[in-house]
Amino acid sequence: MGTTGALGATMMVAEAIMSGMDKARNKFDELTGKAKQKYGEATGNASVEARGRRRRVGGNLRQAGQKIKDAFKR
């Protein structure tokens, strides 16, 4: 029984770490996407602007999904 409790606690810590890493990656994607989008706008490069927009939106969507997942964990 003690092993199961320790294993469960270890899994919870691992999930918390991964959750934090996922959140950081999502925020990074949002911010780099925003920068790419602005760069594309400033240079008139529609391709870079579109890639930046996709990355920003993807990061935002993953952040929203993470928030929903976190709400169900409680």
N, C-alpha and C positions, 0 to 999 in steps of 0.2 A: 504494500500500500504506500509506503514512503516513497518508493521510486516513482510511482504514478503521480504523486503530488509534486515531486521535484521535476518530473518530466513535464507536467502540465504548466508549472511555473516557468520553466525554461522556454516552452513553446510560446507562452504569453509574452515573455521578454523579446523573443525573436520576432514575433508578429509586430510588437511595438516598434522595434528597430526598423523593420522592413516598411512599416507604415510611415515612419518618419522619413525614410529614404525615398519612398514613393512621393511623398508630399514635396520634398525638396526637388526631386526631378521634375515634377509637374510645374512647380513654380519657375524652375530654370527654363523649361520649355516655353512657358508663357512669356517670360521676360526676354529671352533670346528671339522668340517669334516677333515680339513687339518691336525689338530693335531692328530686325531684318525688314519688317514691314515698313518702318519709318525710313530706313536706308533706301529701300526700293522706291518709296514715294519721292524721296529727295533726289534720287538719281534718275528717276523716270524709268526704272527697270521693273516692268510689270511682273516678270518672272520671279525676281527676288521678293517683290512685294507679296505675291500670291503665296510663295513658300513660307514667308514669315507669318502671313495671316493663318495659314493652315497649322503651323506649329503653335501659334498663340491660342487658337481655338481648341486644338487638341489638348494642350496643357490645361486650359480652362475646363474642358469636359472631364478630363481625368480628375481634376481637383473636385469637381462637383460629385463625381462618382465616389471618390474617397470620403467626402463628407457624408454621403448617404450610407456608405459602409460603416463609418464610425458611429453614426447615429443608431444603427442596428446592433452594434456591439454592446451598447449600454443597456 
